[in-house]
Amino acid sequence: MKAKVMDAQMAHSEREGYLGYVRFEVEGHKQPYELTLQSEERMDDWNYSLNFLNESGSEQDIEAVEQAIEQDDDFFDDLVEAAISKLNA
């Protein structure tokens, strides 16, 4: 799956740990996505939430992205790295 990062952000606080997002487009999909990321202490154990960015799109499309996040470590890691690169930037 080919994704293009549109925007990313990451912050850290003692209370919430690491909290950020990645907004991205996927080739062939009509609507962009937002992946919200949260990690308590370590930046290798992420909780995430995937949503359409602006308006709802195809259920098949978001399910395909969800599957890619779950099964393709490189895909997920690239999105996480986009957010981490904005930490303290």
PDB file with one MODEL, atoms N, CA, C and O in Angstrom:
MODEL        1
ATOM      1  N   MET A   1       0.858  -1.170   0.000  1.00  0.00           N
ATOM      2  CA  MET A   1       0.000   0.000   0.000  1.00  0.00           C
ATOM      3  C   MET A   1       0.903   1.231   0.000  1.00  0.00           C
ATOM      4  O   MET A   1       1.852   1.316   0.779  1.00  0.00           O
ATOM      5  N   LYS A   2       0.603   2.167  -0.867  1.00  0.00           N
ATOM      6  CA  LYS A   2       1.419   3.362  -1.016  1.00  0.00           C
ATOM      7  C   LYS A   2       0.713   4.556  -0.383  1.00  0.00           C
ATOM      8  O   LYS A   2      -0.393   4.924  -0.779  1.00  0.00           O
ATOM      9  N   ALA A   3       1.378   5.159   0.618  1.00  0.00           N
ATOM     10  CA  ALA A   3       0.797   6.299   1.330  1.00  0.00           C
ATOM     11  C   ALA A   3       1.681   7.527   1.158  1.00  0.00           C
ATOM     12  O   ALA A   3       2.901   7.423   1.029  1.00  0.00           O
ATOM     13  N   LYS A   4       1.036   8.693   1.158  1.00  0.00           N
ATOM     14  CA  LYS A   4       1.743   9.968   1.095  1.00  0.00           C
ATOM     15  C   LYS A   4       1.351  10.767   2.335  1.00  0.00           C
ATOM     16  O   LYS A   4       0.180  11.092   2.527  1.00  0.00           O
ATOM     17  N   VAL A   5       2.323  11.077   3.161  1.00  0.00           N
ATOM     18  CA  VAL A   5       2.075  11.841   4.388  1.00  0.00           C
ATOM     19  C   VAL A   5       1.811  13.301   4.022  1.00  0.00           C
ATOM     20  O   VAL A   5       2.590  13.929   3.306  1.00  0.00           O
ATOM     21  N   MET A   6       0.709  13.816   4.526  1.00  0.00           N
ATOM     22  CA  MET A   6       0.322  15.208   4.302  1.00  0.00           C
ATOM     23  C   MET A   6       0.763  16.095   5.461  1.00  0.00           C
ATOM     24  O   MET A   6       1.169  17.239   5.259  1.00  0.00           O
ATOM     25  N   ASP A   7       0.678  15.554   6.687  1.00  0.00           N
ATOM     26  CA  ASP A   7       0.998  16.316   7.888  1.00  0.00           C
ATOM     27  C   ASP A   7       1.222  15.321   9.017  1.00  0.00           C
ATOM     28  O   ASP A   7       0.660  14.226   9.016  1.00  0.00           O
ATOM     29  N   ALA A   8       2.042  15.709   9.969  1.00  0.00           N
ATOM     30  CA  ALA A   8       2.289  14.854  11.138  1.00  0.00           C
ATOM     31  C   ALA A   8       2.651  15.742  12.317  1.00  0.00           C
ATOM     32  O   ALA A   8       3.142  16.858  12.146  1.00  0.00           O
ATOM     33  N   GLN A   9       2.402  15.231  13.510  1.00  0.00           N
ATOM     34  CA  GLN A   9       2.718  15.960  14.735  1.00  0.00           C
ATOM     35  C   GLN A   9       2.941  14.951  15.850  1.00  0.00           C
ATOM     36  O   GLN A   9       2.303  13.898  15.881  1.00  0.00           O
ATOM     37  N   MET A  10       3.852  15.277  16.768  1.00  0.00           N
ATOM     38  CA  MET A  10       4.088  14.433  17.935  1.00  0.00           C
ATOM     39  C   MET A  10       4.519  15.330  19.085  1.00  0.00           C
ATOM     40  O   MET A  10       5.309  16.257  18.908  1.00  0.00           O
ATOM     41  N   ALA A  11       3.989  15.041  20.260  1.00  0.00           N
ATOM     42  CA  ALA A  11       4.357  15.763  21.474  1.00  0.00           C
ATOM     43  C   ALA A  11       4.542  14.757  22.598  1.00  0.00           C
ATOM     44  O   ALA A  11       4.059  13.627  22.521  1.00  0.00           O
ATOM     45  N   HIS A  12       5.246  15.178  23.643  1.00  0.00           N
ATOM     46  CA  HIS A  12       5.453  14.322  24.806  1.00  0.00           C
ATOM     47  C   HIS A  12       5.152  15.124  26.068  1.00  0.00           C
ATOM     48  O   HIS A  12       5.540  16.284  26.203  1.00  0.00           O
ATOM     49  N   SER A  13       4.454  14.471  26.978  1.00  0.00           N
ATOM     50  CA  SER A  13       4.232  15.058  28.303  1.00  0.00           C
ATOM     51  C   SER A  13       4.346  13.951  29.342  1.00  0.00           C
ATOM     52  O   SER A  13       4.122  12.778  29.043  1.00  0.00           O
ATOM     53  N   GLU A  14       4.694  14.331  30.548  1.00  0.00           N
ATOM     54  CA  GLU A  14       4.801  13.358  31.638  1.00  0.00           C
ATOM     55  C   GLU A  14       3.469  12.652  31.868  1.00  0.00           C
ATOM     56  O   GLU A  14       3.433  11.455  32.154  1.00  0.00           O
ATOM     57  N   ARG A  15       2.395  13.390  31.743  1.00  0.00           N
ATOM     58  CA  ARG A  15       1.065  12.868  32.052  1.00  0.00           C
ATOM     59  C   ARG A  15       0.531  11.912  30.984  1.00  0.00           C
ATOM     60  O   ARG A  15       0.008  10.845  31.307  1.00  0.00           O
ATOM     61  N   GLU A  16       0.663  12.298  29.708  1.00  0.00           N
ATOM     62  CA  GLU A  16       0.052  11.520  28.631  1.00  0.00           C
ATOM     63  C   GLU A  16       1.039  10.682  27.833  1.00  0.00           C
ATOM     64  O   GLU A  16       0.622   9.878  26.999  1.00  0.00           O
ATOM     65  N   GLY A  17       2.316  10.847  28.063  1.00  0.00           N
ATOM     66  CA  GLY A  17       3.314  10.132  27.276  1.00  0.00           C
ATOM     67  C   GLY A  17       3.433  10.777  25.904  1.00  0.00           C
ATOM     68  O   GLY A  17       3.391  12.001  25.775  1.00  0.00           O
ATOM     69  N   TYR A  18       3.581   9.954  24.894  1.00  0.00           N
ATOM     70  CA  TYR A  18       3.697  10.446  23.521  1.00  0.00           C
ATOM     71  C   TYR A  18       2.321  10.453  22.874  1.00  0.00           C
ATOM     72  O   TYR A  18       1.594   9.461  22.935  1.00  0.00           O
ATOM     73  N   LEU A  19       1.970  11.560  22.261  1.00  0.00           N
ATOM     74  CA  LEU A  19       0.672  11.699  21.615  1.00  0.00           C
ATOM     75  C   LEU A  19       0.870  12.458  20.312  1.00  0.00           C
ATOM     76  O   LEU A  19       1.454  13.541  20.294  1.00  0.00           O
ATOM     77  N   GLY A  20       0.375  11.878  19.218  1.00  0.00           N
ATOM     78  CA  GLY A  20       0.550  12.523  17.931  1.00  0.00           C
ATOM     79  C   GLY A  20      -0.434  12.020  16.897  1.00  0.00           C
ATOM     80  O   GLY A  20      -1.334  11.233  17.189  1.00  0.00           O
ATOM     81  N   TYR A  21      -0.236  12.497  15.683  1.00  0.00           N
ATOM     82  CA  TYR A  21      -1.083  12.069  14.579  1.00  0.00           C
ATOM     83  C   TYR A  21      -0.304  12.109  13.277  1.00  0.00           C
ATOM     84  O   TYR A  21       0.714  12.790  13.157  1.00  0.00           O
ATOM     85  N   VAL A  22      -0.803  11.370  12.319  1.00  0.00           N
ATOM     86  CA  VAL A  22      -0.300  11.411  10.951  1.00  0.00           C
ATOM     87  C   VAL A  22      -1.515  11.519  10.046  1.00  0.00           C
ATOM     88  O   VAL A  22      -2.442  10.714  10.136  1.00  0.00           O
ATOM     89  N   ARG A  23      -1.505  12.509   9.182  1.00  0.00           N
ATOM     90  CA  ARG A  23      -2.559  12.660   8.174  1.00  0.00           C
ATOM     91  C   ARG A  23      -1.954  12.258   6.844  1.00  0.00           C
ATOM     92  O   ARG A  23      -0.904  12.765   6.448  1.00  0.00           O
ATOM     93  N   PHE A  24      -2.624  11.341   6.155  1.00  0.00           N
ATOM     94  CA  PHE A  24      -2.028  10.789   4.944  1.00  0.00           C
ATOM     95  C   PHE A  24      -3.076  10.390   3.922  1.00  0.00           C
ATOM     96  O   PHE A  24      -4.245  10.173   4.241  1.00  0.00           O
ATOM     97  N   GLU A  25      -2.618  10.300   2.682  1.00  0.00           N
ATOM     98  CA  GLU A  25      -3.431   9.830   1.568  1.00  0.00           C
ATOM     99  C   GLU A  25      -2.909   8.465   1.144  1.00  0.00           C
ATOM    100  O   GLU A  25      -1.720   8.172   1.271  1.00  0.00           O
ATOM    101  N   VAL A  26      -3.802   7.646   0.647  1.00  0.00           N
ATOM    102  CA  VAL A  26      -3.423   6.340   0.111  1.00  0.00           C
ATOM    103  C   VAL A  26      -3.765   6.335  -1.371  1.00  0.00           C
ATOM    104  O   VAL A  26      -4.862   6.719  -1.776  1.00  0.00           O
ATOM    105  N   GLU A  27      -2.819   5.901  -2.153  1.00  0.00           N
ATOM    106  CA  GLU A  27      -3.007   5.850  -3.600  1.00  0.00           C
ATOM    107  C   GLU A  27      -4.260   5.034  -3.943  1.00  0.00           C
ATOM    108  O   GLU A  27      -4.420   3.896  -3.501  1.00  0.00           O
ATOM    109  N   GLY A  28      -5.140   5.642  -4.737  1.00  0.00           N
ATOM    110  CA  GLY A  28      -6.358   4.961  -5.170  1.00  0.00           C
ATOM    111  C   GLY A  28      -7.555   5.141  -4.250  1.00  0.00           C
ATOM    112  O   GLY A  28      -8.653   4.697  -4.583  1.00  0.00           O
ATOM    113  N   HIS A  29      -7.369   5.781  -3.099  1.00  0.00           N
ATOM    114  CA  HIS A  29      -8.462   6.017  -2.160  1.00  0.00           C
ATOM    115  C   HIS A  29      -8.933   7.461  -2.308  1.00  0.00           C
ATOM    116  O   HIS A  29      -8.122   8.367  -2.501  1.00  0.00           O
ATOM    117  N   LYS A  30     -10.242   7.672  -2.216  1.00  0.00           N
ATOM    118  CA  LYS A  30     -10.809   9.004  -2.431  1.00  0.00           C
ATOM    119  C   LYS A  30     -10.619   9.938  -1.250  1.00  0.00           C
ATOM    120  O   LYS A  30     -10.464  11.145  -1.439  1.00  0.00           O
ATOM    121  N   GLN A  31     -10.629   9.406  -0.038  1.00  0.00           N
ATOM    122  CA  GLN A  31     -10.555  10.237   1.163  1.00  0.00           C
ATOM    123  C   GLN A  31      -9.238  10.014   1.902  1.00  0.00           C
ATOM    124  O   GLN A  31      -8.757   8.883   1.968  1.00  0.00           O
ATOM    125  N   PRO A  32      -8.644  11.077   2.461  1.00  0.00           N
ATOM    126  CA  PRO A  32      -7.441  10.932   3.287  1.00  0.00           C
ATOM    127  C   PRO A  32      -7.804  10.413   4.684  1.00  0.00           C
ATOM    128  O   PRO A  32      -8.971  10.369   5.072  1.00  0.00           O
ATOM    129  N   TYR A  33      -6.771  10.029   5.414  1.00  0.00           N
ATOM    130  CA  TYR A  33      -6.930   9.413   6.736  1.00  0.00           C
ATOM    131  C   TYR A  33      -6.156  10.190   7.787  1.00  0.00           C
ATOM    132  O   TYR A  33      -5.251  10.966   7.479  1.00  0.00           O
ATOM    133  N   GLU A  34      -6.541   9.958   9.044  1.00  0.00           N
ATOM    134  CA  GLU A  34      -5.761  10.443  10.177  1.00  0.00           C
ATOM    135  C   GLU A  34      -5.536   9.267  11.108  1.00  0.00           C
ATOM    136  O   GLU A  34      -6.478   8.605  11.543  1.00  0.00           O
ATOM    137  N   LEU A  35      -4.272   9.022  11.405  1.00  0.00           N
ATOM    138  CA  LEU A  35      -3.882   7.989  12.352  1.00  0.00           C
ATOM    139  C   LEU A  35      -3.434   8.698  13.616  1.00  0.00           C
ATOM    140  O   LEU A  35      -2.424   9.402  13.602  1.00  0.00           O
ATOM    141  N   THR A  36      -4.171   8.525  14.715  1.00  0.00           N
ATOM    142  CA  THR A  36      -3.813   9.100  16.002  1.00  0.00           C
ATOM    143  C   THR A  36      -2.988   8.067  16.753  1.00  0.00           C
ATOM    144  O   THR A  36      -3.357   6.895  16.820  1.00  0.00           O
ATOM    145  N   LEU A  37      -1.874   8.506  17.314  1.00  0.00           N
ATOM    146  CA  LEU A  37      -0.935   7.607  17.993  1.00  0.00           C
ATOM    147  C   LEU A  37      -0.747   8.029  19.441  1.00  0.00           C
ATOM    148  O   LEU A  37      -0.727   9.219  19.756  1.00  0.00           O
ATOM    149  N   GLN A  38      -0.607   7.026  20.331  1.00  0.00           N
ATOM    150  CA  GLN A  38      -0.352   7.294  21.738  1.00  0.00           C
ATOM    151  C   GLN A  38       0.507   6.168  22.294  1.00  0.00           C
ATOM    152  O   GLN A  38       0.255   4.992  22.035  1.00  0.00           O
ATOM    153  N   SER A  39       1.527   6.545  23.062  1.00  0.00           N
ATOM    154  CA  SER A  39       2.391   5.574  23.726  1.00  0.00           C
ATOM    155  C   SER A  39       2.709   6.096  25.117  1.00  0.00           C
ATOM    156  O   SER A  39       3.104   7.251  25.273  1.00  0.00           O
ATOM    157  N   GLU A  40       2.541   5.259  26.122  1.00  0.00           N
ATOM    158  CA  GLU A  40       2.749   5.665  27.515  1.00  0.00           C
ATOM    159  C   GLU A  40       4.177   6.137  27.777  1.00  0.00           C
ATOM    160  O   GLU A  40       4.395   7.300  28.114  1.00  0.00           O
ATOM    161  N   GLU A  41       5.144   5.243  27.624  1.00  0.00           N
ATOM    162  CA  GLU A  41       6.518   5.582  27.969  1.00  0.00           C
ATOM    163  C   GLU A  41       7.507   5.260  26.867  1.00  0.00           C
ATOM    164  O   GLU A  41       8.406   6.052  26.583  1.00  0.00           O
ATOM    165  N   ARG A  42       7.349   4.124  26.256  1.00  0.00           N
ATOM    166  CA  ARG A  42       8.280   3.699  25.214  1.00  0.00           C
ATOM    167  C   ARG A  42       7.690   4.019  23.854  1.00  0.00           C
ATOM    168  O   ARG A  42       6.476   3.958  23.660  1.00  0.00           O
ATOM    169  N   MET A  43       8.554   4.358  22.923  1.00  0.00           N
ATOM    170  CA  MET A  43       8.060   4.662  21.582  1.00  0.00           C
ATOM    171  C   MET A  43       8.097   3.429  20.689  1.00  0.00           C
ATOM    172  O   MET A  43       8.338   3.535  19.487  1.00  0.00           O
ATOM    173  N   ASP A  44       7.858   2.264  21.277  1.00  0.00           N
ATOM    174  CA  ASP A  44       7.791   1.044  20.462  1.00  0.00           C
ATOM    175  C   ASP A  44       6.519   0.239  20.751  1.00  0.00           C
ATOM    176  O   ASP A  44       6.352  -0.871  20.246  1.00  0.00           O
ATOM    177  N   ASP A  45       5.638   0.802  21.557  1.00  0.00           N
ATOM    178  CA  ASP A  45       4.373   0.147  21.900  1.00  0.00           C
ATOM    179  C   ASP A  45       3.262   1.186  21.726  1.00  0.00           C
ATOM    180  O   ASP A  45       2.943   1.932  22.652  1.00  0.00           O
ATOM    181  N   TRP A  46       2.677   1.221  20.516  1.00  0.00           N
ATOM    182  CA  TRP A  46       1.736   2.279  20.161  1.00  0.00           C
ATOM    183  C   TRP A  46       0.297   1.829  20.207  1.00  0.00           C
ATOM    184  O   TRP A  46      -0.041   0.752  19.716  1.00  0.00           O
ATOM    185  N   ASN A  47      -0.553   2.648  20.796  1.00  0.00           N
ATOM    186  CA  ASN A  47      -1.998   2.545  20.638  1.00  0.00           C
ATOM    187  C   ASN A  47      -2.350   3.478  19.490  1.00  0.00           C
ATOM    188  O   ASN A  47      -1.726   4.527  19.328  1.00  0.00           O
ATOM    189  N   TYR A  48      -3.332   3.108  18.702  1.00  0.00           N
ATOM    190  CA  TYR A  48      -3.671   3.979  17.578  1.00  0.00           C
ATOM    191  C   TYR A  48      -5.156   3.936  17.276  1.00  0.00           C
ATOM    192  O   TYR A  48      -5.875   3.020  17.676  1.00  0.00           O
ATOM    193  N   SER A  49      -5.585   4.952  16.561  1.00  0.00           N
ATOM    194  CA  SER A  49      -6.957   5.050  16.083  1.00  0.00           C
ATOM    195  C   SER A  49      -6.891   5.552  14.648  1.00  0.00           C
ATOM    196  O   SER A  49      -6.211   6.538  14.365  1.00  0.00           O
ATOM    197  N   LEU A  50      -7.588   4.885  13.748  1.00  0.00           N
ATOM    198  CA  LEU A  50      -7.614   5.266  12.341  1.00  0.00           C
ATOM    199  C   LEU A  50      -8.991   5.807  11.998  1.00  0.00           C
ATOM    200  O   LEU A  50     -10.010   5.177  12.282  1.00  0.00           O
ATOM    201  N   ASN A  51      -9.007   6.984  11.384  1.00  0.00           N
ATOM    202  CA  ASN A  51     -10.262   7.611  10.965  1.00  0.00           C
ATOM    203  C   ASN A  51     -10.068   8.292   9.626  1.00  0.00           C
ATOM    204  O   ASN A  51      -8.943   8.590   9.226  1.00  0.00           O
ATOM    205  N   PHE A  52     -11.176   8.536   8.931  1.00  0.00           N
ATOM    206  CA  PHE A  52     -11.114   9.390   7.755  1.00  0.00           C
ATOM    207  C   PHE A  52     -10.824  10.806   8.244  1.00  0.00           C
ATOM    208  O   PHE A  52     -11.297  11.205   9.308  1.00  0.00           O
ATOM    209  N   LEU A  53     -10.060  11.556   7.483  1.00  0.00           N
ATOM    210  CA  LEU A  53      -9.649  12.887   7.915  1.00  0.00           C
ATOM    211  C   LEU A  53     -10.784  13.902   7.861  1.00  0.00           C
ATOM    212  O   LEU A  53     -11.070  14.553   8.865  1.00  0.00           O
ATOM    213  N   ASN A  54     -11.432  14.047   6.714  1.00  0.00           N
ATOM    214  CA  ASN A  54     -12.428  15.107   6.547  1.00  0.00           C
ATOM    215  C   ASN A  54     -13.859  14.597   6.493  1.00  0.00           C
ATOM    216  O   ASN A  54     -14.728  15.106   7.201  1.00  0.00           O
ATOM    217  N   GLU A  55     -14.103  13.621   5.678  1.00  0.00           N
ATOM    218  CA  GLU A  55     -15.454  13.072   5.549  1.00  0.00           C
ATOM    219  C   GLU A  55     -15.352  11.578   5.314  1.00  0.00           C
ATOM    220  O   GLU A  55     -14.314  11.072   4.887  1.00  0.00           O
ATOM    221  N   SER A  56     -16.426  10.889   5.592  1.00  0.00           N
ATOM    222  CA  SER A  56     -16.431   9.440   5.460  1.00  0.00           C
ATOM    223  C   SER A  56     -16.158   9.009   4.031  1.00  0.00           C
ATOM    224  O   SER A  56     -16.515   9.684   3.065  1.00  0.00           O
ATOM    225  N   GLY A  57     -15.516   7.872   3.941  1.00  0.00           N
ATOM    226  CA  GLY A  57     -15.226   7.263   2.654  1.00  0.00           C
ATOM    227  C   GLY A  57     -15.713   5.827   2.651  1.00  0.00           C
ATOM    228  O   GLY A  57     -16.567   5.439   3.448  1.00  0.00           O
ATOM    229  N   SER A  58     -15.169   5.069   1.766  1.00  0.00           N
ATOM    230  CA  SER A  58     -15.557   3.676   1.586  1.00  0.00           C
ATOM    231  C   SER A  58     -15.124   2.816   2.774  1.00  0.00           C
ATOM    232  O   SER A  58     -13.989   2.907   3.241  1.00  0.00           O
ATOM    233  N   GLU A  59     -16.040   1.986   3.249  1.00  0.00           N
ATOM    234  CA  GLU A  59     -15.709   1.063   4.333  1.00  0.00           C
ATOM    235  C   GLU A  59     -14.632   0.086   3.880  1.00  0.00           C
ATOM    236  O   GLU A  59     -13.768  -0.300   4.668  1.00  0.00           O
ATOM    237  N   GLN A  60     -14.681  -0.312   2.623  1.00  0.00           N
ATOM    238  CA  GLN A  60     -13.656  -1.217   2.082  1.00  0.00           C
ATOM    239  C   GLN A  60     -12.278  -0.563   2.115  1.00  0.00           C
ATOM    240  O   GLN A  60     -11.280  -1.221   2.409  1.00  0.00           O
ATOM    241  N   ASP A  61     -12.226   0.734   1.814  1.00  0.00           N
ATOM    242  CA  ASP A  61     -10.948   1.444   1.819  1.00  0.00           C
ATOM    243  C   ASP A  61     -10.348   1.491   3.221  1.00  0.00           C
ATOM    244  O   ASP A  61      -9.177   1.160   3.405  1.00  0.00           O
ATOM    245  N   ILE A  62     -11.134   1.896   4.200  1.00  0.00           N
ATOM    246  CA  ILE A  62     -10.585   2.014   5.555  1.00  0.00           C
ATOM    247  C   ILE A  62     -10.222   0.642   6.127  1.00  0.00           C
ATOM    248  O   ILE A  62      -9.262   0.524   6.889  1.00  0.00           O
ATOM    249  N   GLU A  63     -10.976  -0.382   5.768  1.00  0.00           N
ATOM    250  CA  GLU A  63     -10.636  -1.739   6.197  1.00  0.00           C
ATOM    251  C   GLU A  63      -9.323  -2.199   5.578  1.00  0.00           C
ATOM    252  O   GLU A  63      -8.545  -2.901   6.224  1.00  0.00           O
ATOM    253  N   ALA A  64      -9.070  -1.809   4.332  1.00  0.00           N
ATOM    254  CA  ALA A  64      -7.811  -2.171   3.678  1.00  0.00           C
ATOM    255  C   ALA A  64      -6.631  -1.475   4.363  1.00  0.00           C
ATOM    256  O   ALA A  64      -5.575  -2.083   4.540  1.00  0.00           O
ATOM    257  N   VAL A  65      -6.800  -0.215   4.747  1.00  0.00           N
ATOM    258  CA  VAL A  65      -5.741   0.510   5.445  1.00  0.00           C
ATOM    259  C   VAL A  65      -5.526  -0.105   6.829  1.00  0.00           C
ATOM    260  O   VAL A  65      -4.386  -0.293   7.253  1.00  0.00           O
ATOM    261  N   GLU A  66      -6.592  -0.411   7.517  1.00  0.00           N
ATOM    262  CA  GLU A  66      -6.495  -1.061   8.838  1.00  0.00           C
ATOM    263  C   GLU A  66      -5.729  -2.378   8.727  1.00  0.00           C
ATOM    264  O   GLU A  66      -4.873  -2.675   9.561  1.00  0.00           O
ATOM    265  N   GLN A  67      -6.033  -3.150   7.715  1.00  0.00           N
ATOM    266  CA  GLN A  67      -5.346  -4.425   7.502  1.00  0.00           C
ATOM    267  C   GLN A  67      -3.859  -4.192   7.226  1.00  0.00           C
ATOM    268  O   GLN A  67      -3.013  -4.928   7.735  1.00  0.00           O
ATOM    269  N   ALA A  68      -3.537  -3.182   6.431  1.00  0.00           N
ATOM    270  CA  ALA A  68      -2.134  -2.867   6.145  1.00  0.00           C
ATOM    271  C   ALA A  68      -1.406  -2.462   7.426  1.00  0.00           C
ATOM    272  O   ALA A  68      -0.262  -2.864   7.643  1.00  0.00           O
ATOM    273  N   ILE A  69      -2.059  -1.674   8.269  1.00  0.00           N
ATOM    274  CA  ILE A  69      -1.447  -1.264   9.537  1.00  0.00           C
ATOM    275  C   ILE A  69      -1.162  -2.484  10.406  1.00  0.00           C
ATOM    276  O   ILE A  69      -0.104  -2.573  11.028  1.00  0.00           O
ATOM    277  N   GLU A  70      -2.095  -3.413  10.448  1.00  0.00           N
ATOM    278  CA  GLU A  70      -1.946  -4.607  11.285  1.00  0.00           C
ATOM    279  C   GLU A  70      -0.919  -5.600  10.738  1.00  0.00           C
ATOM    280  O   GLU A  70      -0.222  -6.258  11.511  1.00  0.00           O
ATOM    281  N   GLN A  71      -0.822  -5.712   9.417  1.00  0.00           N
ATOM    282  CA  GLN A  71      -0.021  -6.783   8.828  1.00  0.00           C
ATOM    283  C   GLN A  71       1.307  -6.341   8.223  1.00  0.00           C
ATOM    284  O   GLN A  71       2.215  -7.160   8.076  1.00  0.00           O
ATOM    285  N   ASP A  72       1.439  -5.073   7.873  1.00  0.00           N
ATOM    286  CA  ASP A  72       2.648  -4.592   7.202  1.00  0.00           C
ATOM    287  C   ASP A  72       3.412  -3.677   8.159  1.00  0.00           C
ATOM    288  O   ASP A  72       3.113  -2.489   8.273  1.00  0.00           O
ATOM    289  N   ASP A  73       4.400  -4.251   8.842  1.00  0.00           N
ATOM    290  CA  ASP A  73       5.161  -3.486   9.829  1.00  0.00           C
ATOM    291  C   ASP A  73       5.833  -2.266   9.209  1.00  0.00           C
ATOM    292  O   ASP A  73       5.894  -1.213   9.844  1.00  0.00           O
ATOM    293  N   ASP A  74       6.333  -2.385   7.996  1.00  0.00           N
ATOM    294  CA  ASP A  74       7.001  -1.259   7.351  1.00  0.00           C
ATOM    295  C   ASP A  74       6.031  -0.111   7.100  1.00  0.00           C
ATOM    296  O   ASP A  74       6.386   1.052   7.288  1.00  0.00           O
ATOM    297  N   PHE A  75       4.815  -0.426   6.678  1.00  0.00           N
ATOM    298  CA  PHE A  75       3.796   0.592   6.441  1.00  0.00           C
ATOM    299  C   PHE A  75       3.502   1.357   7.731  1.00  0.00           C
ATOM    300  O   PHE A  75       3.526   2.588   7.746  1.00  0.00           O
ATOM    301  N   PHE A  76       3.227   0.629   8.806  1.00  0.00           N
ATOM    302  CA  PHE A  76       2.933   1.252  10.096  1.00  0.00           C
ATOM    303  C   PHE A  76       4.143   2.029  10.611  1.00  0.00           C
ATOM    304  O   PHE A  76       3.998   3.159  11.077  1.00  0.00           O
ATOM    305  N   ASP A  77       5.325   1.437  10.532  1.00  0.00           N
ATOM    306  CA  ASP A  77       6.535   2.099  11.021  1.00  0.00           C
ATOM    307  C   ASP A  77       6.806   3.398  10.272  1.00  0.00           C
ATOM    308  O   ASP A  77       7.248   4.375  10.877  1.00  0.00           O
ATOM    309  N   ASP A  78       6.552   3.427   8.973  1.00  0.00           N
ATOM    310  CA  ASP A  78       6.753   4.654   8.203  1.00  0.00           C
ATOM    311  C   ASP A  78       5.826   5.769   8.688  1.00  0.00           C
ATOM    312  O   ASP A  78       6.234   6.928   8.771  1.00  0.00           O
ATOM    313  N   LEU A  79       4.583   5.417   9.007  1.00  0.00           N
ATOM    314  CA  LEU A  79       3.642   6.414   9.520  1.00  0.00           C
ATOM    315  C   LEU A  79       4.074   6.902  10.898  1.00  0.00           C
ATOM    316  O   LEU A  79       4.033   8.101  11.171  1.00  0.00           O
ATOM    317  N   VAL A  80       4.482   5.991  11.759  1.00  0.00           N
ATOM    318  CA  VAL A  80       4.945   6.367  13.102  1.00  0.00           C
ATOM    319  C   VAL A  80       6.182   7.258  12.998  1.00  0.00           C
ATOM    320  O   VAL A  80       6.284   8.264  13.700  1.00  0.00           O
ATOM    321  N   GLU A  81       7.106   6.898  12.137  1.00  0.00           N
ATOM    322  CA  GLU A  81       8.329   7.684  11.969  1.00  0.00           C
ATOM    323  C   GLU A  81       8.032   9.105  11.496  1.00  0.00           C
ATOM    324  O   GLU A  81       8.719  10.049  11.883  1.00  0.00           O
ATOM    325  N   ALA A  82       7.009   9.252  10.660  1.00  0.00           N
ATOM    326  CA  ALA A  82       6.622  10.588  10.210  1.00  0.00           C
ATOM    327  C   ALA A  82       6.216  11.455  11.393  1.00  0.00           C
ATOM    328  O   ALA A  82       6.547  12.640  11.437  1.00  0.00           O
ATOM    329  N   ALA A  83       5.497  10.873  12.354  1.00  0.00           N
ATOM    330  CA  ALA A  83       5.091  11.626  13.553  1.00  0.00           C
ATOM    331  C   ALA A  83       6.270  11.867  14.477  1.00  0.00           C
ATOM    332  O   ALA A  83       6.442  12.976  14.985  1.00  0.00           O
ATOM    333  N   ILE A  84       7.079  10.854  14.702  1.00  0.00           N
ATOM    334  CA  ILE A  84       8.240  10.985  15.602  1.00  0.00           C
ATOM    335  C   ILE A  84       9.202  12.048  15.094  1.00  0.00           C
ATOM    336  O   ILE A  84       9.827  12.754  15.885  1.00  0.00           O
ATOM    337  N   SER A  85       9.320  12.162  13.787  1.00  0.00           N
ATOM    338  CA  SER A  85      10.242  13.148  13.220  1.00  0.00           C
ATOM    339  C   SER A  85       9.834  14.582  13.573  1.00  0.00           C
ATOM    340  O   SER A  85      10.647  15.500  13.465  1.00  0.00           O
ATOM    341  N   LYS A  86       8.592  14.778  13.990  1.00  0.00           N
ATOM    342  CA  LYS A  86       8.103  16.108  14.368  1.00  0.00           C
ATOM    343  C   LYS A  86       8.234  16.383  15.862  1.00  0.00           C
ATOM    344  O   LYS A  86       7.934  17.487  16.315  1.00  0.00           O
ATOM    345  N   LEU A  87       8.679  15.392  16.631  1.00  0.00           N
ATOM    346  CA  LEU A  87       8.854  15.562  18.076  1.00  0.00           C
ATOM    347  C   LEU A  87       9.933  16.603  18.318  1.00  0.00           C
ATOM    348  O   LEU A  87      11.045  16.485  17.805  1.00  0.00           O
ATOM    349  N   ASN A  88       9.604  17.613  19.095  1.00  0.00           N
ATOM    350  CA  ASN A  88      10.523  18.706  19.428  1.00  0.00           C
ATOM    351  C   ASN A  88      11.007  19.470  18.193  1.00  0.00           C
ATOM    352  O   ASN A  88      12.061  20.106  18.227  1.00  0.00           O
ATOM    353  N   ALA A  89      10.242  19.408  17.112  1.00  0.00           N
ATOM    354  CA  ALA A  89      10.657  20.117  15.900  1.00  0.00           C
ATOM    355  C   ALA A  89      10.172  21.555  15.904  1.00  0.00           C
ATOM    356  O   ALA A  89      10.432  22.298  14.958  1.00  0.00           O
TER     357      ALA A  89
ENDMDL
END
